[in-house]
Amino acid sequence: MPPEAVNSWPKPESWSLLLGTIGESVILLAVAFLAVSTILNIANRQVRIAQSLFTLGGVALWLAVICLGVLFVQDQFQFRYVFDHADRATPLAYKIAGIWSGQEGSFLLWACMSAFIGILAARRTQEYRRWFTAAFSLFLGALAGILAYESPFRLLPMGADLRIPPDGMGMQPSLLNYWVTIHPPTIFLGFASLTVLFCWAVAAILEKDLDQWILLVRPWATFTMTVLGLGLCMGGFWAYETLGWGGFWAWDPVENVSLVPWCFTVAFVHGMFVQVARGKWHRTNLLLAGLPFLWFVYGTFMTRSGFVSEASVHSFAQMDRSALKILVGLLAVSLIGFAILWIRSFKLPVPAKLPLGGLLHRETGFGAGAWLISGLGLASGVGMSVPLIMALADRPTKVVEESLYHQVVPWFFIPIAILVAIVPFLAWRDLGWKGLWLRVSNVLAITFGLVGLSLLWIKNPTYGPQPDFGASLPLLGGRVQLVPWMVFLIGVSLFGIIANLWRMIDLGRRSPMSVGGFLSHLGVMMLVLGLIVSRGFEKSERTGVQAGSSSPALGYLLTYRDFTKSLIDRDNKILFDVTGPNGTFQASPGLYFKVRPQGEPQPVSWPWIRRDWSHDFYLAIGPPVFDASDPSTFKVGETKLLGDVAVHYENMARQGQPGQSGTKFIANLVIKLKDGRELKAAPNLEIGGEQGLIVNTVPIGDDYSISMNRMDAADQSVELQLQFRKPVFPIELFYKPLTILVWLGTGIMTVGGLLSTLYRKRTIRGQGRSSEYDLAADLIAEPSSDVEKHEHATSTVA
């Protein structure tokens, strides 16, 4: 270790050491507060004190995150976590985001968001508060225990290898995007909300009341579904704008860790409708309330334990062993404890079920939808677990390929989409096929008309994707034609969109605040339609653009212009002029090299996206390439192609005495370029004394150089390689139609979910726990006769 490095290392400041000590201490205090709160609540002693300790434990965790934030903002790089995730050049917003950019910080974010939502929810749990707080305290205490080992307040050892920079390593380049400041807090708020549903279900069983709790938890369940769904979409936008592969979703294990709980939460939200209106599904809803949390804890174990570190672009480093044991313990206690309680719930009484006959009624629709979305979640959960299963079997880990998911998902998506369109028109009585047809026939007619228009759009030479009408894709064990299959999926999606828009307009005239459920369905179907069209009809082409030249791709001509800054500046852009059917514009994808200590420079790139209402023009760039061919061994007299250049190796020559510095070994070559020109070249290896052999590259023509990388003195064979004289930038160009629907659908879904949450919350406040059934969000069809009105009035009271 160089002495000057030791002298340049900043000594810890007393105030920062104190702040780090406070951060570690409040985490330990949180463990103590939450442990005592759990014990007192279970023992039913000093319940008020137990509830206060629960709040104090949550506040202590927030004090820890404030301490860590100050250390980041003040560049206290003597703390290992701060050192690893920021540097002096990091902008303030990213320094704050550094709090959750690593493993320790993400656990702290999860704990803080859980404390925030838990304290808010506990005040509204009424007679369920004791057991709710006990369960929540146990969970939050386990997270605090993990943080006691996975601490972000550890100092760098003073004997560390100080060849590393004393001003911080900086955040991982792939995270340096504005989404890092908003996506993690949003989705972790959703993850934290899963605990509310789990703990409320536990409290309901222990309080022996499986009926009334559902009315109180409904706004929280809708909020959880909405925020978690928004977080999922934000993650897709982040991937789309950063990773450069042209898509929103790749079915990565860590992506599925978020998707599976969302699917079960959606099932729970719809299962509550049946319980409130028909007095059924009490035990099923308990299970659906607990499964999202249990799946997320399991997914956290899978992604943080190191089992998928080689199989996922999102996975975290392996946890501290003691912290991992606490996480495993949390998973085991939660899973086994909840299973025992759920089995115990079968001994508890439930209200009598309201009689209901026939098939075409709302209960069937809700039930089928809930089980289908649960099946989709379960299939995704199995897929995400494959790397873990392979690791436990001592086999190399591998993720399930995207194409396999695309063959499984339609089995769930198509019937779900049809139900989303039909259920809004069903009543709680048996409607009959004729009654259903009368209600949906107009929607079907509009849908068929729009499908016809979509066919015209598909073939439109200006705005449409104009796909290959002979293309096919694997599906359901065989192959299907791309265009008919896509038209069918578009039609199914449009059916759901038009149906919910129809019902929203119909009901919105009477109660504008009550259309949240329809709005959410409309947004989800629009989002999925955007994903289907942008992925199914996308076009892509790879090319390479050499400095100072042009190259065609997808009907565009890409012309290299210049850098905006240096290749080691993270704000550097590579400028290209793009000439197409509608004129010329400039594209500026990002590219720079992150120089890491003791390692090769790391290339970092960001795609450039030009958004239009009909499509996205998506340009992804790779690091500059200088090798025009792979190395190839030539024997004397042999002719081979290197790239598009024919190379003939005539003989070996030597200049100078063997073993002496400056002596050259020369490969005499005859080169034939692709334009027919023939010329000679003599790449050589030179003895350079202490430097060893020096590879002397020689130019051939305007575009290439050639080098002799090594030789064999025994048979005079040589290894030759072709290089570009100017760097070539690998480009992948994507045409992505109708991606605007993904953004619009996300916004509409979120607004609908929040509107529904506010409406339910207002209903509970205004009417008490026996609030009447939400006509809009629960999709009640207007009764049309005195008999139906009587049945409707009976079914609206839970």
C-alpha positions in Angstrom: 0.0 0.0 0.0 1.6 3.3 -1.0 2.4 5.6 1.9 0.9 8.6 0.1 -2.4 6.8 -0.2 -2.5 6.4 3.6 -1.8 10.1 4.0 -4.6 11.1 1.6 -7.2 9.0 3.3 -9.7 11.3 5.1 -9.8 10.8 8.9 -13.4 10.2 10.2 -14.9 13.4 11.6 -16.2 13.3 15.1 -19.7 14.4 14.1 -20.0 11.8 11.4 -18.8 9.0 13.8 -21.4 10.2 16.2 -24.1 10.1 13.5 -23.1 6.6 12.5 -23.2 5.5 16.1 -26.6 7.0 16.4 -27.8 5.2 13.3 -26.6 1.8 14.5 -28.0 2.5 18.0 -31.5 3.5 16.9 -31.7 0.3 14.8 -30.9 -1.7 18.0 -33.5 0.4 19.9 -36.0 -0.4 17.2 -35.3 -4.1 17.7 -35.9 -3.7 21.5 -39.0 -1.6 21.2 -40.6 -3.9 18.7 -39.7 -7.0 20.5 -41.3 -5.7 23.8 -44.3 -4.5 21.8 -44.8 -8.0 20.4 -44.5 -9.7 23.8 -46.9 -7.2 25.5 -49.5 -7.5 22.8 -49.4 -11.3 22.8 -49.6 -11.4 26.6 -52.4 -8.7 26.4 -50.6 -6.6 29.0 -50.1 -2.9 28.9 -51.5 -2.7 25.4 -51.3 1.1 25.3 -47.6 0.9 26.1 -47.2 -1.8 23.5 -48.8 0.3 20.8 -46.6 3.3 21.8 -43.5 1.1 21.6 -44.6 0.0 18.1 -44.7 3.6 17.0 -41.4 4.4 18.7 -39.8 1.4 16.9 -41.0 2.8 13.6 -39.8 6.3 14.4 -36.4 4.8 15.3 -36.1 3.3 11.9 -36.9 6.6 10.3 -34.2 8.2 12.4 -31.7 5.7 11.0 -32.6 6.6 7.4 -32.2 10.3 8.2 -28.7 9.6 9.7 -27.8 7.7 6.6 -29.1 10.4 4.3 -27.0 13.1 6.1 -23.9 10.9 5.7 -24.6 10.6 1.9 -25.3 14.3 1.4 -22.1 15.3 3.4 -19.9 12.9 1.4 -18.8 10.8 4.5 -16.9 8.2 2.4 -15.3 6.6 5.5 -18.5 4.7 5.8 -18.4 1.6 3.5 -22.0 1.9 2.3 -21.6 5.6 1.4 -18.3 4.9 -0.2 -19.7 2.1 -2.4 -22.8 4.0 -3.6 -21.7 7.6 -4.1 -18.8 9.9 -4.9 -18.2 13.7 -4.7 -19.4 14.2 -8.3 -22.8 12.5 -7.7 -25.7 15.0 -8.0 -27.7 15.6 -4.8 -30.8 13.7 -6.0 -28.7 10.6 -6.7 -26.9 10.9 -3.3 -30.3 10.7 -1.6 -31.2 7.8 -3.9 -27.9 6.1 -2.8 -29.7 5.4 0.5 -31.6 2.5 -1.2 -29.3 1.7 -4.1 -27.6 -1.2 -2.3 -28.6 -4.2 -0.2 -28.4 -2.7 3.2 -30.2 0.5 2.1 -33.0 -1.4 0.4 -33.8 -3.3 3.6 -33.8 0.0 5.5 -36.2 1.5 2.9 -38.5 -1.6 3.2 -38.4 -1.3 7.0 -39.1 2.5 7.0 -42.0 2.2 4.5 -43.4 -0.7 6.5 -43.2 1.4 9.7 -44.9 4.3 8.0 -47.8 2.3 6.6 -48.1 0.1 9.7 -48.4 3.1 12.0 -51.1 4.7 9.8 -53.1 1.4 9.4 -52.9 0.5 13.1 -54.9 3.5 14.1 -57.8 2.3 11.9 -57.9 -1.4 12.8 -60.3 -0.8 15.7 -60.8 -4.0 17.7 -58.2 -5.9 15.6 -55.5 -3.5 16.7 -53.9 -5.7 19.4 -53.2 -8.7 17.2 -52.5 -6.5 14.2 -49.8 -4.6 16.1 -48.4 -7.8 17.5 -47.9 -9.4 14.1 -46.6 -6.2 12.5 -44.2 -5.6 15.4 -42.8 -9.1 15.0 -42.3 -8.5 11.3 -40.8 -5.1 11.7 -38.5 -6.3 14.5 -37.2 -9.0 12.2 -36.3 -6.4 9.6 -34.6 -4.3 12.2 -32.7 -7.4 13.3 -31.6 -8.0 9.7 -30.4 -4.3 9.6 -28.4 -4.9 12.8 -26.2 -7.3 10.7 -26.7 -5.7 7.3 -25.8 -2.3 8.7 -25.2 0.6 6.3 -23.2 2.3 9.1 -20.0 0.2 9.0 -16.7 2.1 8.6 -14.2 1.2 6.1 -11.2 -0.5 7.8 -8.2 1.8 8.0 -6.1 -0.9 6.6 -8.2 -1.1 3.4 -6.5 -1.2 0.0 -6.3 2.5 -0.7 -5.6 2.2 -4.3 -9.3 2.8 -4.4 -10.3 6.4 -4.6 -10.9 8.2 -1.3 -13.7 10.2 -2.8 -16.1 7.2 -3.3 -16.7 4.5 -5.8 -20.0 6.1 -7.1 -23.4 4.6 -7.7 -23.6 1.7 -10.1 -23.8 3.3 -13.6 -27.0 1.4 -14.6 -28.8 3.0 -11.6 -27.9 6.6 -12.6 -31.3 7.4 -14.0 -34.1 9.6 -12.6 -36.2 6.5 -12.1 -33.9 5.5 -9.2 -35.2 8.4 -7.2 -38.9 7.5 -7.5 -39.3 3.8 -8.5 -37.8 2.1 -5.3 -39.8 4.3 -2.8 -43.0 3.7 -4.7 -42.7 -0.1 -5.1 -41.4 -0.5 -1.5 -44.5 1.4 -0.3 -46.5 -1.3 -2.1 -44.4 -4.1 -0.6 -44.9 -2.5 2.8 -48.6 -2.4 2.3 -48.7 -6.2 1.8 -47.8 -6.5 5.5 -51.0 -4.6 6.4 -53.2 -7.2 4.6 -51.3 -10.1 6.1 -51.4 -8.7 9.7 -55.1 -7.8 9.4 -55.9 -11.3 8.3 -54.0 -12.7 11.2 -55.8 -10.4 13.6 -59.2 -11.4 12.1 -58.6 -15.1 12.8 -57.3 -14.4 16.3 -60.3 -12.2 17.0 -62.6 -14.9 15.7 -64.3 -12.5 13.3 -64.0 -13.4 9.7 -66.7 -11.1 8.4 -66.5 -7.5 9.5 -62.7 -7.1 9.0 -63.1 -7.2 5.3 -65.0 -3.8 5.3 -62.1 -2.1 7.1 -59.3 -3.6 5.0 -60.9 -2.9 1.6 -59.4 0.6 1.1 -56.0 -0.6 2.1 -56.2 -3.6 -0.3 -57.1 -1.3 -3.1 -54.3 1.1 -2.2 -51.8 -1.8 -2.1 -52.9 -3.1 -5.5 -52.7 0.4 -7.0 -49.3 1.4 -5.6 -47.7 -2.0 -6.3 -49.0 -2.0 -9.8 -47.7 1.6 -10.4 -44.3 0.5 -9.0 -44.3 -2.5 -11.4 -44.9 -0.2 -14.3 -42.2 2.2 -13.2 -39.7 -0.6 -13.2 -40.7 -1.4 -16.7 -40.2 2.2 -17.8 -36.8 2.2 -16.1 -35.7 -0.9 -17.9 -37.1 0.4 -21.2 -35.1 3.7 -20.9 -31.9 2.2 -19.6 -31.1 -1.4 -20.5 -31.2 -0.9 -24.2 -32.9 -4.2 -25.2 -36.1 -2.4 -26.4 -38.6 -3.9 -24.0 -40.5 -3.1 -20.8 -40.6 -6.6 -19.3 -38.4 -9.7 -19.6 -39.9 -12.0 -16.9 -36.7 -11.7 -14.9 -36.9 -13.5 -11.5 -36.7 -10.2 -9.6 -39.4 -8.7 -11.8 -41.6 -11.7 -11.0 -41.0 -11.3 -7.3 -43.0 -8.1 -7.6 -45.6 -9.4 -10.1 -46.7 -12.5 -8.1 -47.8 -10.5 -5.0 -49.6 -8.1 -7.2 -51.5 -10.9 -8.9 -52.6 -12.3 -5.5 -53.6 -8.8 -4.3 -55.8 -8.3 -7.3 -57.4 -11.7 -6.6 -58.0 -10.6 -3.0 -59.5 -7.3 -4.0 -62.0 -9.1 -6.2 -62.6 -11.8 -3.6 -63.7 -9.2 -1.1 -66.6 -8.2 -3.4 -68.1 -11.7 -3.2 -67.7 -11.7 0.6 -69.4 -8.3 1.1 -72.2 -8.9 -1.3 -72.9 -12.7 -1.0 -71.5 -13.7 2.4 -69.0 -16.2 0.9 -65.3 -16.6 0.4 -64.4 -15.8 4.1 -61.6 -18.3 4.4 -60.5 -17.9 0.7 -60.1 -14.2 1.3 -58.0 -14.8 4.4 -55.7 -16.9 2.3 -55.6 -14.3 -0.5 -54.7 -11.6 2.0 -51.8 -13.6 3.4 -50.3 -15.0 0.2 -49.0 -11.7 -1.3 -46.8 -11.0 1.8 -45.6 -14.6 2.0 -44.6 -14.7 -1.6 -42.7 -11.4 -1.3 -40.8 -12.6 1.7 -40.0 -15.8 -0.1 -38.9 -13.8 -3.2 -36.7 -11.6 -1.0 -35.0 -14.7 0.3 -34.5 -16.0 -3.2 -33.0 -12.8 -4.6 -30.9 -11.8 -1.6 -29.5 -15.2 -0.8 -27.3 -15.3 -3.9 -29.1 -18.2 -5.6 -30.0 -16.1 -8.7 -26.9 -13.8 -8.7 -25.8 -15.4 -12.0 -29.3 -15.5 -13.5 -30.7 -12.0 -13.0 -29.6 -8.5 -13.9 -31.4 -7.2 -10.8 -30.2 -9.5 -8.0 -28.4 -8.3 -5.0 -25.2 -9.5 -3.3 -25.4 -12.4 -0.9 -26.5 -11.4 2.5 -24.6 -11.6 5.8 -25.1 -15.1 7.2 -26.7 -14.0 10.4 -29.0 -11.6 8.6 -30.0 -14.4 6.2 -30.8 -16.7 9.1 -33.2 -14.0 10.4 -34.8 -13.7 7.0 -35.2 -17.4 6.8 -36.7 -17.4 10.3 -39.1 -14.7 9.3 -40.2 -16.7 6.2 -40.6 -19.9 8.2 -42.5 -18.3 11.1 -44.8 -16.4 8.8 -45.5 -19.4 6.5 -46.0 -22.0 9.2 -47.8 -19.6 11.6 -50.2 -18.4 8.9 -50.9 -21.9 7.7 -51.8 -23.0 11.3 -54.0 -20.0 11.8 -55.7 -20.4 8.4 -56.5 -24.1 9.2 -57.8 -22.9 12.6 -60.2 -20.5 10.8 -62.2 -23.5 9.6 -63.5 -24.0 13.2 -64.7 -20.4 13.3 -68.4 -19.6 12.4 -69.2 -17.5 9.4 -72.5 -15.9 8.5 -75.0 -17.8 6.4 -74.5 -17.6 2.7 -77.1 -15.9 0.5 -78.6 -18.4 -1.9 -77.7 -18.0 -5.6 -78.5 -20.2 -8.5 -77.5 -20.4 -12.2 -74.1 -19.6 -13.8 -74.1 -16.2 -15.5 -73.9 -14.0 -12.4 -71.4 -11.8 -10.8 -70.2 -14.3 -8.2 -69.1 -16.7 -11.0 -67.3 -13.9 -12.8 -65.5 -12.6 -9.8 -64.5 -16.2 -8.7 -63.2 -17.2 -12.1 -61.3 -13.9 -12.4 -59.7 -14.3 -9.0 -58.6 -17.9 -9.6 -57.3 -17.0 -13.1 -55.2 -14.1 -11.9 -54.0 -16.3 -9.0 -53.1 -19.0 -11.5 -51.1 -16.4 -13.5 -49.3 -15.4 -10.3 -48.6 -19.0 -9.4 -47.2 -19.8 -12.9 -44.9 -16.7 -12.7 -43.9 -17.8 -9.2 -42.9 -21.2 -10.4 -40.9 -19.7 -13.3 -39.1 -17.3 -10.9 -38.2 -20.2 -8.7 -36.5 -22.3 -11.4 -33.0 -20.7 -10.7 -33.4 -21.6 -7.0 -34.5 -25.1 -7.7 -31.5 -25.6 -10.1 -29.1 -24.1 -7.5 -30.5 -26.5 -4.8 -30.0 -29.4 -7.2 -26.3 -28.2 -7.7 -26.9 -27.3 -11.3 -25.9 -24.1 -13.1 -28.7 -21.5 -12.6 -30.7 -20.4 -15.6 -33.8 -18.3 -15.9 -36.9 -19.4 -17.8 -36.8 -17.8 -21.2 -39.2 -15.1 -22.1 -40.6 -17.2 -25.0 -41.8 -19.9 -22.6 -43.7 -17.3 -20.5 -45.3 -16.1 -23.7 -46.6 -19.6 -24.4 -48.1 -20.0 -20.9 -49.5 -16.5 -20.2 -52.2 -16.5 -23.0 -54.0 -19.4 -21.2 -54.7 -17.0 -18.4 -54.8 -13.6 -20.2 -57.5 -14.4 -22.8 -60.1 -15.6 -20.3 -59.2 -12.8 -17.9 -59.6 -10.2 -20.6 -63.0 -11.6 -21.6 -64.1 -11.6 -18.0 -63.0 -8.0 -17.6 -65.3 -7.1 -20.5 -68.3 -9.3 -19.5 -68.5 -9.1 -15.6 -69.4 -5.3 -15.6 -72.7 -6.3 -17.3 -73.5 -9.2 -15.0 -76.0 -9.0 -12.0 -75.9 -11.0 -8.8 -78.8 -13.0 -10.1 -78.5 -15.5 -13.0 -78.7 -13.2 -16.1 -79.0 -16.0 -18.7 -77.4 -16.1 -22.1 -80.1 -13.9 -23.7 -79.8 -11.3 -21.1 -76.0 -11.2 -21.3 -76.2 -10.9 -25.1 -78.6 -8.0 -24.9 -76.2 -6.2 -22.6 -72.9 -6.8 -24.5 -74.0 -6.9 -28.1 -73.4 -3.2 -28.6 -70.0 -3.4 -27.1 -69.1 -6.4 -29.3 -70.3 -4.5 -32.4 -68.1 -1.5 -31.5 -65.2 -3.9 -30.8 -65.5 -5.6 -34.2 -65.6 -2.2 -35.9 -62.4 -1.1 -34.1 -60.7 -4.4 -35.0 -61.5 -3.7 -38.6 -59.9 -0.3 -38.3 -56.9 -1.8 -36.6 -56.4 -4.0 -39.7 -56.3 -0.9 -41.8 -53.8 0.6 -39.4 -51.6 -2.5 -39.5 -51.3 -2.2 -43.3 -51.0 1.6 -43.4 -47.7 2.5 -45.1 -47.2 5.7 -43.1 -48.3 5.0 -39.5 -48.8 1.2 -39.4 -46.3 -1.5 -38.5 -46.7 -3.3 -41.8 -45.5 -6.7 -40.4 -44.5 -9.7 -42.4 -47.8 -11.4 -43.1 -46.1 -14.7 -43.5 -44.4 -14.7 -40.1 -45.3 -17.1 -37.4 -44.4 -17.7 -33.8 -44.4 -20.6 -31.3 -47.5 -20.9 -29.2 -49.2 -23.7 -27.2 -47.0 -26.4 -28.5 -47.2 -25.4 -32.1 -47.0 -22.3 -34.3 -49.5 -19.7 -35.2 -49.5 -16.9 -37.8 -48.3 -13.7 -36.3 -50.9 -11.2 -37.8 -54.1 -13.2 -37.1 -52.9 -14.0 -33.6 -52.1 -10.3 -32.9 -55.4 -9.2 -34.3 -57.2 -11.6 -32.0 -55.3 -10.3 -29.0 -56.0 -6.7 -30.0 -59.7 -7.6 -30.3 -59.8 -9.2 -26.9 -58.1 -6.2 -25.3 -60.4 -3.7 -27.1 -63.4 -5.7 -25.9 -62.3 -5.1 -22.3 -61.5 -1.4 -22.9 -64.8 -0.6 -24.6 -66.9 -2.6 -22.1 -65.5 -0.7 -19.1 -65.7 2.6 -20.9 -69.3 1.9 -21.6 -70.2 1.1 -18.0 -68.1 4.0 -16.7 -70.0 6.5 -18.9 -73.3 4.9 -17.9 -72.7 5.0 -14.1 -70.6 8.2 -14.1 -73.7 10.3 -14.9 -75.1 9.4 -11.4 -72.0 9.0 -9.3 -68.7 10.3 -10.9 -66.6 9.4 -7.9 -67.7 5.7 -8.1 -66.2 4.8 -11.4 -62.7 3.9 -10.1 -63.0 0.2 -10.6 -64.0 0.6 -14.3 -61.3 3.2 -14.8 -58.7 0.7 -13.4 -59.8 -2.1 -15.6 -59.7 0.2 -18.6 -56.2 1.3 -17.8 -54.9 -2.2 -17.3 -56.4 -3.4 -20.6 -54.9 -0.3 -22.4 -51.5 -1.0 -20.8 -51.6 -4.6 -21.9 -52.7 -3.7 -25.4 -49.7 -1.4 -25.6 -47.4 -4.1 -24.4 -48.9 -6.6 -26.9 -48.7 -4.4 -29.9 -45.3 -2.8 -29.2 -43.7 -6.3 -28.6 -45.6 -8.3 -31.2 -45.2 -5.8 -34.1 -41.8 -4.4 -33.2 -39.1 -4.4 -35.8 -35.3 -4.4 -35.1 -32.1 -4.4 -37.0 -28.5 -4.4 -36.0 -25.8 -2.5 -37.8 -22.5 -0.7 -37.2 -21.7 2.9 -37.8 -18.1 3.8 -38.3 -16.8 7.2 -37.3 -17.1 9.5 -40.2 -19.4 7.2 -42.3 -23.0 6.1 -42.6 -25.0 2.9 -42.4 -28.6 1.9 -43.2 -31.0 0.2 -40.8 -34.9 -0.2 -40.9 -35.1 2.1 -43.9 -33.1 4.9 -42.1 -29.6 6.1 -42.8 -27.5 6.6 -39.7 -24.6 9.0 -40.0 -22.0 9.4 -37.3 -21.2 13.0 -36.2 -19.2 13.4 -33.0 -19.0 13.1 -29.2 -20.5 15.8 -27.0 -17.9 15.3 -24.3 -15.1 12.8 -23.5 -15.6 9.0 -23.3 -15.0 9.1 -19.6 -17.6 11.7 -18.9 -21.0 10.2 -17.9 -22.8 13.1 -19.7 -21.2 12.2 -23.0 -23.5 11.6 -26.0 -22.8 10.1 -29.4 -24.4 12.2 -32.1 -25.9 10.6 -35.2 -27.9 12.2 -38.0 -30.8 10.0 -38.9 -32.4 10.3 -42.3 -35.7 8.7 -43.0 -38.9 9.0 -45.0 -40.0 12.1 -43.1 -36.7 14.0 -43.1 -33.6 14.1 -40.9 -33.3 14.4 -37.1 -30.5 13.9 -34.6 -30.2 11.0 -32.2 -27.9 11.2 -29.1 -27.6 8.0 -27.2 -25.4 8.1 -24.1 -22.1 6.3 -23.9 -19.1 6.5 -21.6 -16.6 4.4 -19.8 -16.7 4.1 -16.0 -13.1 3.6 -14.8 -13.1 1.3 -11.8 -10.0 0.7 -9.7 -8.2 -2.6 -10.2 -10.4 -3.4 -13.2 -11.0 -2.8 -16.9 -13.0 0.3 -17.9 -16.7 -0.5 -17.8 -18.7 0.7 -20.8 -22.1 2.2 -19.9 -24.7 3.2 -22.4 -28.2 4.5 -22.6 -30.6 4.2 -25.5 -32.1 7.2 -27.3 -35.8 7.3 -27.8 -37.9 9.4 -30.1 -41.5 9.2 -29.1 -44.4 9.7 -31.5 -48.1 9.0 -31.0 -47.9 6.0 -33.4 -44.5 4.5 -32.4 -41.2 4.9 -30.7 -37.9 5.2 -32.6 -35.5 3.4 -30.2 -31.7 3.5 -30.8 -29.5 1.4 -28.6 -25.7 1.8 -28.8 -22.8 -0.4 -27.7 -19.2 0.4 -26.9 -16.9 1.2 -29.9 -15.5 -1.8 -31.6 -12.0 -1.9 -33.1 -11.7 -5.6 -34.0 -13.0 -6.2 -37.5 -12.4 -10.0 -37.3 -11.5 -12.7 -34.8 -7.9 -13.8 -34.6 -7.0 -16.5 -37.2 -3.9 -18.7 -37.6 -2.3 -18.8 -41.0 0.3 -21.2 -42.3 2.8 -20.2 -45.0 1.1 -20.0 -48.4 -2.4 -20.1 -46.9 -5.2 -17.7 -47.9 -8.2 -16.9 -45.7 -11.0 -14.3 -45.3 -10.6 -11.9 -42.4 -14.0 -10.1 -42.3 -14.5 -9.1 -45.9 -10.8 -9.0 -46.7 -8.9 -11.9 -48.4 -5.5 -12.4 -46.8 -2.7 -14.5 -48.4 0.3 -15.2 -46.1 3.5 -15.5 -48.3 6.3 -16.0 -45.8 8.1 -14.9 -42.7 11.0 -12.4 -42.6 13.4 -11.1 -39.9 15.1 -7.8 -39.5 17.9 -7.8 -36.9 19.6 -10.4 -34.8 17.6 -13.0 -32.8 17.1 -12.0 -29.1 18.2 -8.4 -29.5 16.0 -5.4 -28.8 14.6 -3.9 -31.9 14.6 -7.1 -33.9 11.4 -7.5 -36.0 9.6 -10.7 -37.2 7.6 -9.7 -40.3 4.7 -11.5 -41.9 4.7 -10.7 -45.6 1.0 -10.6 -46.8 -0.9 -10.0 -50.0 -4.3 -8.3 -49.3 -7.3 -8.2 -51.6 -9.9 -5.7 -50.5 -13.6 -6.1 -51.2 -13.4 -3.4 -54.0 -11.0 -5.6 -55.9 -7.8 -3.7 -55.0 -4.7 -5.7 -54.2 -1.9 -4.5 -52.0 1.0 -5.8 -49.8 1.3 -5.5 -46.0 3.9 -6.4 -43.5 2.6 -6.5 -39.9 5.4 -7.4 -37.4 6.3 -8.3 -33.9 9.2 -6.3 -32.4 11.4 -7.3 -29.4 11.0 -4.5 -27.0 13.4 -5.3 -24.1 11.6 -5.0 -20.8 8.3 -4.3 -22.7 8.4 -7.8 -24.2 7.0 -8.2 -27.8 5.5 -5.1 -29.4 2.7 -5.6 -31.9 3.1 -3.2 -34.8 -0.1 -2.8 -36.7 -0.1 -1.6 -40.3 -2.9 0.1 -42.3 -4.5 -1.5 -45.3 -6.7 0.7 -47.3 -8.9 3.4 -45.8 -10.9 1.3 -43.4 -8.7 -1.4 -41.9 -5.4 -2.2 -40.2 -3.9 -5.7 -39.7 -1.8 -7.0 -36.9 0.3 -10.1 -36.2 -0.6 -11.0 -32.6 1.8 -14.0 -32.3 3.9 -16.4 -34.3 5.3 -19.9 -34.0 9.0 -20.0 -34.9 8.9 -23.8 -35.5 6.5 -23.8 -38.5 6.5 -20.0 -39.1 2.7 -19.9 -38.6 1.2 -16.6 -37.5 -2.0 -15.3 -35.9 -3.5 -12.4 -37.8 -6.3 -10.1 -36.9 -8.1 -7.3 -38.8 -8.9 -4.0 -37.0 -10.9 -1.0 -38.0 -8.8 2.2 -38.4 -11.8 4.2 -37.0 -14.1 2.8 -34.3 -17.3 1.2 -35.2 -20.3 1.7 -33.0 -22.7 -1.3 -32.8 -26.3 0.0 -33.2 -29.6 -1.8 -32.7 -32.5 0.1 -34.0 -36.1 -0.7 -32.9 -39.5 0.4 -34.3 -42.0 0.0 -31.3 -45.6 0.8 -32.3 -48.1 2.3 -29.9 -45.9 2.3 -26.8 -47.8 5.4 -25.8 -50.6 3.1 -24.7 -48.4 1.6 -22.0 -47.9 5.1 -20.5 -51.5 6.1 -20.8 -52.7 2.8 -19.4 -50.5 3.1 -16.4 -51.8 6.6 -15.6 -55.4 5.6 -16.1 -55.0 2.5 -13.9 -53.3 4.5 -11.2 -56.0 7.2 -11.1 -58.7 4.6 -11.1 -57.2 2.7 -8.2 -56.7 5.9 -6.1 -60.2 7.1 -6.9 -61.6 3.7 -5.8 -59.5 3.9 -2.6 -60.8 7.3 -1.7 -64.3 6.3 -2.5 -64.2 3.3 -0.2 -62.5 5.2 2.6 -65.2 7.9 2.3 -68.0 5.3 2.4 -66.6 3.7 5.5 -66.3 7.1 7.3 -69.8 8.1 6.3 -71.8 4.9 6.8 -69.8 2.9 9.4 -68.7 -0.7 9.2 -72.0 -1.9 7.6 -71.5 0.4 4.6 -73.6 -0.4 1.6 -72.1 -2.2 -1.3 -70.1 0.1 -3.7 -72.2 0.0 -6.9 -69.5 1.2 -9.2 -66.3 -0.4 -7.9 -68.1 -3.7 -7.4 -69.7 -3.6 -10.9 -73.4 -3.8 -9.9 -75.7 -3.8 -12.9 -78.8 -1.6 -12.5 -81.9 -3.7 -11.6 -84.7 -3.6 -14.1 -87.7 -4.9 -12.3 -89.4 -4.8 -8.8 -88.2 -8.4 -8.1 -84.6 -7.5 -9.2 -84.7 -4.3 -7.1 -85.8 -6.4 -4.0 -83.0 -8.8 -4.6 -80.5 -6.0 -5.2 -81.5 -4.3 -1.9 -81.0 -7.6 -0.1 -77.6 -8.2 -1.6 -76.2 -4.8 -0.9 -76.0 -5.3 2.9 -73.1 -7.3 4.1 
